[in-house]
Amino acid sequence: MGTRKPREVLLAYEARRKALLDEKSALKRAENLGKIEGEKIGVEKTIKTIALGMIHKGIDTETISELTGLSQEEINSLRH
């Protein structure tokens, strides 16, 4: 078993350090994408909940569509 030269040790250290930083960066991107997707799902659920409330109040499909941005097909599926 030979000893490694200081330059080889430094290069190995830098390569490992770079790999760890790359992994940390990838995890942060994945976390941010997860947050964005979660917020999107939350907004969609909120809009559908509001639309259901409007349906129960007897508001017509066209008005609900205009106010929520949901398609008339989506609103009709909520009605059933």
Secondary structure, 3 states (H helix, E strand, C coil): CCCCCHHHHHHHHHHHHHHHHHHHHHHHHHHHHHHHHHHHHHHHHHHHHHHHHHHHCCCCHHHHHHHHCCCHHHHHHHHC
